[in-house]
Amino acid sequence: MPIHAGHNTINPFAIVPDAASFIRFVEAVFGGRESTDVRTPDRDGSIIHAEIVVGDATIMLCDRKPGWPFTPAFLQIYIPDAESCLDAAIEHDARVVTPISDFYGGYRLARMFDPWHNLWWLYEPITQTAPQPERTSNTDWHDAKPSLVYSSLMEMMSTLAPPEVT
């Protein structure tokens, strides 16, 4: 099956109130670059299609139209340095949801909420891994006290709402 150059089998699509600002945010925080040759303006001047490449992935996006429902994107990204990424995101009006936390599988995890109310999962590989407890099943953690990684997600999701449009 042929796949368009620069795309993967599955590609995320974000619908945001201000696509041009979202593109600038992804460029500044994640080092993304817009594929300017595919930016498509709609009749009303809004962006109906744009693409931004981050690493080996493409995020497609458009401006949300009046009357369209709020549909946040949930994006997972592997990054080399979670702290500098979060610092850059905060400088661009993002909010930390989950501070950098040890996570299983040899990663540290953080989450941030961008100004358009999309949730980003940031995965940073741990270069020197400490021994991690073995999991006996996918549910063995249910008996333990909820971790910050878990509780911060539950709290954020219970308050998820569209951004204020100015």
C-alpha positions as CSV (number, residue, x, y, z in Angstrom):
1,M,0.0,0.0,0.0
2,P,1.6,3.3,-1.0
3,I,1.8,6.0,1.7
4,H,2.2,9.6,0.9
5,A,5.8,10.8,1.4
6,G,6.3,12.1,5.0
7,H,3.3,10.3,6.4
8,N,2.9,7.2,8.4
9,T,0.2,4.5,8.4
10,I,-1.6,6.6,11.1
11,N,-1.2,10.4,11.4
12,P,-2.7,12.6,14.1
13,F,-5.0,15.5,13.1
14,A,-5.6,18.5,15.5
15,I,-8.5,20.9,15.1
16,V,-7.5,24.1,16.9
17,P,-8.9,27.7,17.3
18,D,-5.8,29.2,15.8
19,A,-3.8,26.9,13.5
20,A,-1.1,29.4,12.6
21,S,-0.3,29.9,16.3
22,F,-0.4,26.1,16.9
23,I,2.2,25.7,14.1
24,R,4.5,28.3,15.7
25,F,4.1,26.5,19.1
26,V,5.1,23.1,17.7
27,E,8.0,24.7,15.9
28,A,9.3,26.4,19.0
29,V,8.7,23.6,21.5
30,F,9.4,20.5,19.5
31,G,11.5,21.8,16.6
32,G,8.8,21.0,14.1
33,R,8.7,22.5,10.6
34,E,5.6,23.2,8.6
35,S,5.2,21.7,5.2
36,T,4.2,25.0,3.7
37,D,3.5,23.6,0.2
38,V,0.4,21.8,1.6
39,R,-1.1,24.7,3.6
40,T,-4.6,25.2,2.3
41,P,-6.6,28.3,3.1
42,D,-10.4,28.0,3.1
43,R,-12.8,30.5,1.5
44,D,-13.1,32.4,4.8
45,G,-9.3,32.8,5.1
46,S,-8.9,30.2,7.8
47,I,-6.6,27.2,7.4
48,I,-8.6,24.1,6.3
49,H,-5.4,22.0,6.1
50,A,-1.8,22.3,7.2
51,E,0.9,19.8,8.2
52,I,3.8,20.1,10.5
53,V,6.6,17.6,10.7
54,V,8.2,16.6,14.0
55,G,10.9,14.1,13.8
56,D,9.6,11.3,11.6
57,A,5.9,12.1,12.2
58,T,3.4,14.5,10.6
59,I,0.7,16.3,12.5
60,M,-2.1,17.5,10.3
61,L,-4.3,20.3,11.5
62,C,-6.9,23.0,10.7
63,D,-8.7,25.9,12.2
64,R,-11.8,25.0,14.1
65,K,-14.9,26.5,12.4
66,P,-17.7,28.3,14.3
67,G,-20.2,25.7,15.5
68,W,-17.7,22.8,15.4
69,P,-17.3,21.0,18.7
70,F,-14.2,21.2,20.9
71,T,-12.1,18.2,20.0
72,P,-8.8,18.1,21.8
73,A,-5.9,16.1,20.4
74,F,-4.0,13.6,22.6
75,L,-0.5,13.4,21.3
76,Q,2.4,11.2,22.4
77,I,5.9,12.4,21.5
78,Y,9.4,10.9,22.2
79,I,11.8,13.6,23.1
80,P,15.5,13.6,24.2
81,D,15.1,16.2,27.1
82,A,11.8,16.6,28.9
83,E,12.9,19.5,31.1
84,S,13.9,21.8,28.2
85,C,10.8,20.8,26.3
86,L,8.6,21.7,29.2
87,D,10.5,24.9,29.8
88,A,9.9,25.9,26.2
89,A,6.3,24.9,26.3
90,I,5.7,27.0,29.5
91,E,7.3,30.0,27.7
92,H,4.6,29.5,25.0
93,D,1.7,29.4,27.5
94,A,1.5,25.7,28.0
95,R,0.7,24.2,31.5
96,V,2.4,21.2,33.1
97,V,-0.2,18.5,33.9
98,T,2.2,15.8,35.1
99,P,5.7,16.8,36.2
100,I,8.6,14.7,34.9
101,S,8.2,11.3,36.6
102,D,9.9,8.0,36.4
103,F,7.8,5.6,34.3
104,Y,8.2,2.0,33.3
105,G,9.8,0.7,30.2
106,G,12.9,2.8,30.5
107,Y,11.3,6.2,30.2
108,R,10.5,9.3,32.2
109,L,7.0,10.8,31.4
110,A,5.6,14.3,31.6
111,R,2.4,15.7,30.3
112,M,1.5,19.2,29.3
113,F,-1.6,21.0,28.2
114,D,-1.0,23.4,25.3
115,P,-2.9,26.7,24.9
116,W,-5.5,25.0,22.6
117,H,-6.2,22.4,25.3
118,N,-4.5,19.5,23.6
119,L,-2.8,17.1,25.9
120,W,0.8,16.0,25.1
121,W,2.5,12.9,26.6
122,L,6.2,13.5,26.6
123,Y,8.4,10.4,26.8
124,E,12.1,10.9,27.5
125,P,14.3,7.8,27.4
126,I,16.3,7.1,30.6
127,T,19.9,6.6,29.7
128,Q,20.8,4.8,32.9
129,T,17.9,2.7,34.1
130,A,17.6,1.7,37.7
131,P,16.1,-1.7,38.4
132,Q,12.3,-1.5,38.0
133,P,9.8,-3.7,39.7
134,E,8.5,-6.4,37.5
135,R,4.9,-6.4,36.6
136,T,3.1,-9.6,37.0
137,S,0.1,-8.4,35.0
138,N,-1.4,-5.3,33.4
139,T,-3.6,-4.8,36.5
140,D,-1.1,-5.5,39.4
141,W,-0.7,-1.7,39.9
142,H,-4.5,-1.4,40.8
143,D,-3.8,-2.4,44.4
144,A,-1.1,0.3,44.9
145,K,-1.7,3.9,45.8
146,P,-2.3,5.8,42.6
147,S,0.9,7.4,41.2
148,L,1.3,11.0,40.2
149,V,1.4,9.9,36.6
150,Y,-2.1,8.3,37.1
151,S,-3.7,10.9,39.4
152,S,-2.6,13.9,37.4
153,L,-4.2,12.5,34.2
154,M,-7.5,11.6,36.0
155,E,-7.7,15.2,37.5
156,M,-6.9,16.9,34.1
157,M,-9.4,14.8,32.2
158,S,-12.2,15.5,34.7
159,T,-11.8,19.2,34.1
160,L,-11.1,19.2,30.3
161,A,-12.9,22.1,28.6
162,P,-12.5,24.1,25.4
163,P,-10.0,27.1,25.5
164,E,-11.5,30.6,25.8
165,V,-11.5,32.0,22.3
166,T,-10.5,35.7,22.2
